[in-house]
Amino acid sequence: MSQVHLIDHPMIQHKLSIMRDKETGSKDFRQLLKEISLLMGYEITRDLPLTDLEIETPISKMTARRVLGRKLAIVPILRAGLGMVDGLLDLVPVAKVGHIGLYRNEKTHKPVVYYCKLPEDVQERLVIVTDPMLATGGSSCDAIVMLKERGCTNIRLMCLVAAPEGIKKVQEEHPDVDIYVAAIDERLNEDAYIVPGLGDAGDRIFGTK
């Protein structure tokens, strides 16, 4: 069974509380999501592979260690997942970025695929799938399936807020994919929105509602 990593650092919780407030506008919402994504990135990249190289400081020569950034891919689920990319790129600027386009059918609440563009060597990389909301888990599970079909074997899911129902679905369908979240909320409502949640993340990021 995959692990659920709850990243409850005080600064993350502080920023998330502002994002949840319905009075917070799109500009601040986007900035806070970027900042939280960077902070969460410290944990999700904790075990990135390192390489040794010789450098010279102003004092002496030494063997230093650097991250093999070329081994990381960030794959946001469009469109809300885009809001988490810049924070991770600030942390690992040389990571490659793919995109998976999914939207939720408002009647069936099931995801519909409309776009997929990934790095050519994505199967060789640690892939971080980003989506702020893990609600039913349908979109995340479908995105993970698409990655596995392309040979990816090292996948992690990074979300801001999750519902227990979504976590359960991902763990059942993809027990090899760890989940990183900043909060686990109470439940889904009849419209498949997370309660208390923060509303529609895509609309709040881009100011479309």
C-alpha positions in Angstrom: 0.0 0.0 0.0 1.2 3.5 -0.8 2.0 6.0 1.9 0.2 9.2 2.5 2.6 12.0 3.5 0.8 14.8 5.4 3.1 17.8 5.2 1.7 20.0 8.0 4.5 22.5 8.5 3.2 25.6 10.3 3.9 27.9 7.4 2.1 25.6 5.0 -0.9 25.5 7.3 -0.9 29.3 7.7 -0.8 29.9 3.9 -3.4 27.3 3.3 -5.8 28.9 5.8 -5.6 32.1 3.7 -6.2 30.2 0.5 -9.4 28.6 2.0 -10.9 32.0 2.8 -13.5 32.9 0.2 -12.4 36.5 0.3 -8.9 35.7 -1.0 -8.6 36.9 -4.6 -6.9 35.1 -7.5 -3.6 37.0 -7.3 -3.0 36.0 -3.7 -4.4 32.6 -4.2 -1.9 31.9 -7.0 1.0 33.3 -5.1 0.2 31.3 -2.0 -0.2 28.1 -4.0 3.2 28.7 -5.6 4.7 29.2 -2.1 3.1 26.1 -0.6 4.2 24.0 -3.6 7.8 25.1 -3.1 7.6 24.2 0.6 6.0 20.8 -0.1 8.7 20.3 -2.7 11.3 20.0 0.0 9.7 16.8 1.2 8.7 15.3 -2.1 12.3 15.7 -3.4 13.9 14.6 -0.1 15.4 11.5 -1.7 16.4 12.8 -5.1 19.6 11.2 -6.4 22.8 13.2 -5.9 26.1 13.1 -7.7 29.6 14.0 -6.5 31.8 16.5 -8.3 35.0 18.3 -7.6 34.8 22.1 -7.0 37.1 24.7 -5.5 35.9 27.1 -2.8 37.7 30.3 -2.1 39.6 28.3 0.5 40.3 24.8 -0.9 39.2 22.0 -3.3 36.4 19.7 -2.1 34.0 17.0 -3.2 30.6 18.6 -3.4 27.1 17.0 -4.0 24.5 18.2 -6.5 21.1 17.0 -7.5 20.6 15.2 -10.7 17.8 17.5 -11.8 17.5 15.9 -15.2 16.0 12.9 -13.5 12.9 14.8 -12.4 9.7 15.5 -14.4 6.7 17.6 -13.2 3.4 16.7 -14.8 0.5 19.0 -13.9 -3.1 17.9 -14.5 -4.6 20.8 -16.4 -5.6 23.2 -15.6 -5.4 23.6 -11.8 -2.2 21.6 -11.6 -0.4 24.4 -13.4 -0.6 26.5 -10.2 1.9 24.1 -8.5 4.5 23.9 -11.2 6.3 27.2 -10.7 7.0 26.5 -7.0 8.6 23.2 -7.9 10.6 24.8 -10.7 11.9 27.4 -8.3 13.2 24.4 -6.3 14.5 22.3 -9.2 14.8 24.7 -12.2 16.2 22.0 -14.6 13.3 19.7 -14.2 11.2 18.9 -17.3 7.5 19.6 -17.5 4.8 17.6 -19.2 1.0 18.2 -19.3 -2.0 16.0 -19.0 -5.4 17.6 -19.8 -8.4 16.3 -17.9 -11.7 17.8 -17.0 -14.6 16.5 -14.9 -17.9 15.8 -16.5 -20.3 17.8 -14.3 -23.0 15.2 -14.5 -21.0 12.0 -14.1 -18.2 13.5 -12.1 -15.8 11.4 -14.1 -12.7 12.7 -15.9 -12.5 13.3 -19.6 -9.0 13.3 -21.3 -8.3 15.9 -23.9 -4.5 16.4 -24.0 -1.2 14.6 -23.1 2.3 15.9 -23.8 5.2 14.4 -21.9 9.0 14.6 -22.0 10.4 11.9 -24.4 12.4 10.2 -21.6 9.6 10.5 -19.0 9.9 6.8 -18.2 13.4 7.4 -16.9 12.4 10.1 -14.5 10.8 10.5 -11.1 7.5 11.9 -12.1 5.6 14.3 -9.8 2.0 14.6 -10.7 0.5 17.9 -9.5 -3.2 18.7 -8.8 -4.3 20.9 -5.9 -7.5 19.0 -5.2 -7.7 15.2 -4.7 -11.5 14.8 -4.6 -12.9 11.6 -6.1 -9.5 10.6 -7.3 -10.7 9.9 -10.8 -8.5 12.5 -12.6 -5.4 11.5 -10.6 -5.9 7.8 -11.2 -6.5 8.4 -15.0 -3.3 10.5 -15.2 -1.3 7.9 -13.4 -2.6 5.2 -15.8 -1.5 7.4 -18.8 2.0 7.7 -17.3 2.3 4.0 -16.6 1.2 3.2 -20.1 4.2 5.2 -21.2 6.6 3.2 -19.1 6.8 5.4 -15.9 7.5 3.4 -12.8 8.5 6.1 -10.3 5.5 8.3 -9.8 4.4 10.5 -6.9 1.2 12.5 -6.5 1.3 16.0 -5.0 -1.9 17.6 -3.9 -2.8 20.6 -1.7 -6.1 19.3 -0.2 -7.4 15.7 -0.2 -10.7 14.0 0.6 -10.5 10.5 2.2 -12.5 9.1 -0.7 -9.8 10.3 -3.2 -7.0 8.9 -1.1 -8.7 5.6 -0.9 -9.3 5.4 -4.6 -5.7 6.2 -5.5 -4.3 3.7 -3.0 -6.6 1.0 -4.2 -5.8 1.5 -7.9 -2.2 2.6 -7.6 -0.7 1.1 -4.4 2.8 1.9 -5.7 2.2 5.7 -5.9 2.9 7.7 -2.7 0.6 10.7 -2.0 1.8 14.1 -0.6 -0.8 16.5 0.8 -1.0 19.6 2.9 -4.4 18.7 4.4 -6.8 15.8 4.6 -10.4 17.2 4.8 -13.6 15.7 6.0 -15.4 14.3 3.0 -17.0 15.0 -0.4 -20.4 16.6 -0.8 -23.1 15.5 -3.2 -21.4 17.5 -6.0 -18.1 15.8 -5.4 -16.5 18.9 -3.9 -14.2 18.6 -0.9 -15.7 19.8 2.4 -14.6 22.2 3.8 -12.1 22.4 0.9 -11.4 25.7 -0.8 -13.8 25.7 -3.8 -12.8 25.1 -7.4 -9.0 25.5 -7.4 -8.9 26.2 -11.2 -11.5 28.9 -11.1 -9.8 30.5 -8.0 -6.3 30.4 -9.7 -7.4 31.9 -13.0 -10.3 34.1 -11.8 -12.8 32.4 -14.1 -15.7 32.2 -11.6 
